[in-house]
Amino acid sequence: MKYLIVGLGNIGSEYQETRHNIGFMILDAFAKASNVFFTEKRYGSTAECRIKNQTLLLLKPSTFMNLSGTAIRYWLKEENIDLDHLLVLVDDIALPFGTLRLKPKGSDAGHNGLKNIQELIGTEAYARLKFGIGNDFPKGKQIEYVLGKFSTEQQEKFNERIDLAVEMIRSFCLAGMQTTMNQYNNK
């Protein structure tokens, strides 16, 4: 079986290590732990690895966040991957920092990357792993906040939460959605 694991983010050095790029950061940690490297392909950087009898195609779209659906739709079709084997890694301002939530479907909740994915694949019934970035910003400053870097306090807990996200990806591919949600969503 093949899975498409997509980390959402924006390309370019000005976006590196920003809250909105948490999907890229989780996928980079997963690739490092799996000893694989990304190469530039159509619509993004990809890497492939195996976990037991599962093949995982890791994708960091180069289409920028708000057009992520273009890359996802292309790679789903190109690799003939079923929607139930798609996992999108995304930031979420509605969750406190470091909170991890695996969901089998849901609305875009105002996230433009998720909105574009849903428009282009025609459904909101795909798995997403949400990484809480919190919402500690003044009114009208959401864009600056999500495109800003993690605070010193957040950075202290950062690696532990990233490692847990990596575990959740593995569990999703090996044990399935329900088992992974039951085991990890309240950690």
MIVOBA-746699 format. One line per 3 residues: number of its first residue (from 1); their letters; for each residue x, y, z of C-alpha. Coordinates in Angstrom, 2 decimals. Example, Ala and Ser with C-alpha at 12.3 -4.5 7.8 and 13.67 -1.06 7.14 Angstrom:
<nodes>
1> AS> 12.30/-4.50/7.80 ~ 13.67/-1.06/7.14
</nodes>
This chain:
<nodes>
1> MKY> 0.00/0.00/0.00 ~ 1.10/3.53/-0.71 ~ 0.46/6.66/1.34
4> LIV> 0.85/10.34/0.44 ~ 2.03/12.34/3.45 ~ 1.94/16.07/2.74
7> GLG> 3.47/18.79/4.87 ~ 1.96/22.20/4.20 ~ 4.17/25.28/4.11
10> NIG> 5.61/27.99/1.94 ~ 8.87/27.75/0.01 ~ 11.58/30.34/0.42
13> SEY> 14.04/31.27/3.16 ~ 11.78/34.02/4.50 ~ 9.23/31.37/5.53
16> QET> 11.63/28.84/7.08 ~ 10.85/27.99/10.70 ~ 7.65/30.04/10.75
19> RHN> 4.50/28.76/12.42 ~ 2.73/28.38/9.07 ~ 5.51/26.01/7.91
22> IGF> 5.03/23.46/10.68 ~ 3.93/20.89/8.08 ~ 7.30/21.20/6.33
25> MIL> 9.13/20.94/9.67 ~ 7.29/17.77/10.72 ~ 7.94/16.18/7.32
28> DAF> 11.64/17.15/7.49 ~ 11.88/15.45/10.89 ~ 10.09/12.37/9.55
31> AKA> 12.44/12.19/6.53 ~ 15.50/12.59/8.77 ~ 14.28/9.82/11.10
34> SNV> 13.68/7.62/8.04 ~ 17.10/8.48/6.55 ~ 15.63/9.74/3.25
37> FFT> 16.22/12.96/1.36 ~ 13.96/15.22/-0.68 ~ 14.44/15.86/-4.37
40> EKR> 12.74/18.49/-6.50 ~ 9.92/17.11/-8.62 ~ 6.80/18.47/-10.25
43> YGS> 4.86/20.70/-7.83 ~ 7.19/20.06/-4.91 ~ 9.94/18.17/-3.17
46> TAE> 9.38/14.47/-2.63 ~ 11.02/11.62/-0.79 ~ 10.00/7.98/-0.54
49> CRI> 10.45/5.57/2.34 ~ 9.10/2.27/3.58 ~ 7.75/1.38/6.98
52> KNQ> 7.27/-2.36/7.22 ~ 5.11/-3.19/4.18 ~ 3.89/0.40/3.58
55> TLL> 5.39/2.82/1.05 ~ 5.19/6.49/1.97 ~ 5.56/9.30/-0.52
58> LLK> 6.46/12.46/1.38 ~ 5.56/15.74/-0.32 ~ 6.40/19.37/0.43
61> PST> 4.43/21.33/-2.19 ~ 6.25/24.14/-4.01 ~ 2.94/25.77/-4.95
64> FMN> 2.82/27.91/-1.80 ~ 0.31/27.24/0.96 ~ -2.80/28.65/-0.69
67> LSG> -2.40/26.46/-3.80 ~ -1.41/23.21/-2.06 ~ -4.32/21.35/-3.66
70> TAI> -2.65/21.50/-7.07 ~ 0.33/19.45/-5.86 ~ -1.79/17.04/-3.85
73> RYW> -4.24/16.36/-6.68 ~ -1.33/15.77/-9.09 ~ 0.55/13.33/-6.82
76> LKE> -2.58/11.41/-5.80 ~ -3.31/10.79/-9.48 ~ 0.31/10.27/-10.55
79> ENI> 0.92/7.62/-7.87 ~ -2.64/6.20/-7.92 ~ -3.10/6.76/-4.18
82> DLD> -6.55/6.48/-2.60 ~ -7.90/9.43/-0.61 ~ -7.99/7.31/2.54
85> HLL> -4.19/7.06/2.26 ~ -3.69/10.83/2.20 ~ -2.46/12.60/5.36
88> VLV> -1.99/16.39/5.41 ~ 0.18/17.99/8.12 ~ -1.03/21.49/8.93
91> DDI> -0.83/24.32/11.45 ~ -3.94/25.23/13.46 ~ -4.42/28.50/15.35
94> ALP> -7.53/27.16/17.13 ~ -5.42/24.65/19.07 ~ -3.05/25.61/21.91
97> FGT> 0.64/25.41/21.01 ~ 1.90/21.85/20.61 ~ -1.52/20.20/20.70
100> LRL> -1.71/17.43/18.11 ~ -5.04/16.32/16.65 ~ -5.54/13.67/13.99
103> KPK> -8.89/14.01/12.21 ~ -10.39/11.88/9.42 ~ -12.18/14.86/7.82
106> GSD> -13.39/18.36/8.53 ~ -13.94/21.85/7.26 ~ -11.10/24.13/6.23
109> AGH> -11.76/26.29/9.34 ~ -10.57/29.35/7.44 ~ -7.21/27.79/6.50
112> NGL> -6.56/28.73/2.86 ~ -4.32/25.73/2.23 ~ -7.01/23.30/3.37
115> KNI> -9.65/25.25/1.45 ~ -7.69/24.86/-1.80 ~ -7.12/21.14/-1.20
118> QEL> -10.84/20.56/-0.63 ~ -11.75/22.53/-3.75 ~ -9.35/20.59/-5.97
121> IGT> -9.85/17.05/-4.67 ~ -13.59/17.60/-4.28 ~ -14.02/16.51/-0.67
124> EAY> -13.20/17.38/2.92 ~ -13.04/13.67/3.78 ~ -9.26/13.29/3.99
127> ARL> -7.02/12.87/7.05 ~ -5.20/15.78/8.55 ~ -2.79/16.01/11.44
130> KFG> -3.17/19.43/13.02 ~ -0.34/20.98/15.02 ~ -1.58/23.69/17.37
133> IGN> 0.30/26.97/17.03 ~ -1.95/28.90/19.44 ~ -3.59/32.24/18.85
136> DFP> -1.66/34.62/21.05 ~ -1.84/37.60/18.73 ~ -3.59/40.98/18.86
139> KGK> -6.72/41.56/16.78 ~ -5.82/42.08/13.12 ~ -2.35/40.54/13.46
142> QIE> -3.09/36.92/12.49 ~ -1.02/37.00/9.29 ~ 2.03/38.38/11.11
145> YVL> 1.58/35.74/13.82 ~ 1.31/32.68/11.57 ~ 4.20/33.92/9.43
148> GKF> 6.26/34.62/12.55 ~ 8.70/32.34/14.33 ~ 7.97/30.31/17.44
151> STE> 8.61/32.01/20.78 ~ 11.51/30.97/23.01 ~ 9.05/29.28/25.38
154> QQE> 7.50/27.34/22.48 ~ 10.90/26.32/21.12 ~ 11.68/24.60/24.45
157> KFN> 8.80/22.14/23.86 ~ 9.10/22.08/20.10 ~ 11.27/18.98/19.47
160> ERI> 9.21/16.80/21.81 ~ 5.99/17.74/19.97 ~ 7.59/17.22/16.54
163> DLA> 8.80/13.76/17.64 ~ 5.26/12.89/18.75 ~ 3.91/14.04/15.35
166> VEM> 6.43/11.72/13.64 ~ 5.17/8.83/15.79 ~ 1.59/9.68/14.83
169> IRS> 2.41/9.55/11.11 ~ 3.93/6.09/11.53 ~ 0.94/4.92/13.54
172> FCL> -1.52/6.31/10.96 ~ 0.17/4.26/8.22 ~ 0.60/1.07/10.25
175> AGM> -2.30/0.97/12.74 ~ -4.89/3.16/11.00 ~ -6.90/6.26/11.76
178> QTT> -9.02/5.12/14.72 ~ -6.22/3.44/16.66 ~ -3.94/6.44/16.15
181> MNQ> -6.61/8.92/17.24 ~ -7.38/6.85/20.35 ~ -3.72/6.49/21.27
184> YNN> -2.40/10.00/20.56 ~ -5.10/12.70/20.37 ~ -5.09/13.38/24.11
187> K> -1.32/13.31/24.65
</nodes>
